[in-house]
Amino acid sequence: MHVRDLMQFLAELSENNNRAWFVMNKPRYDILREEFLALTTQLIADIGKFDPAIIGCNPKKALFRINRDMRFSHDKSPYKTHFSAAITASGLKKPSQGGGPAYYFHIDAAGQLLIAGGEYLPPSDRLRAIRQRVIDDDAGFNKMLKNKKLKETYGSLQEEGKLSRPPKGFDADVPNLEFVKLKSFIVWTDTSIKKKVPTDLGKDVLSGFKDAYPLVNWLRQVPLIPVEE
């Protein structure tokens, strides 16, 4: 994929985030979107070699739309300034859909490449089930966190939004209380590729996904709870 062209397009979009500019530059977007789709399609095939559950993921459904949902936002900019995809076994990419753990990546207008794995802000019932699994599978959870590749690439789970007190329904003396307080069970790494574009972007993203697999696989042991529409 032409990564520099993508970053240039996104940088220009961030400065001209309006429908008129986008319509004029739609041919550029269409080409870049097809390249990003091809990259995601190849990633799904490659992930399937170490995580067969992913093989059935539809690459077109894995890609996020560039249009922003402005219904509940003060920011009325119509377009996102990043290209992103979430690859899941269920085919459901949004956390609100309760689709389970995902492999996620995006490239933004500033030239930042984010690679992640796990579940970001899962629905309340799903979050409660994960927290309970952390307690019930104390040994397995800690073994997963100590995985060498996971630690080397990501460190530990992200603590964004972490509670200061035990969540409702959980005692203060439960195993792994600090992790039970989390609202997300996800790892990510964020690096700049603006000055040094990877010679093989897909290879770098795939490597990050492979290192996140222990967390994704552990989360997959928590039964999915259907989300009512």
Summary of the structure (lengths in Angstrom):
residues: 229
radius of gyration: 18.5
end to end distance: 36.1
largest distance: 59.4
contacts: 671
relative contact order: 0.16
helix: 45%
strand: 14%
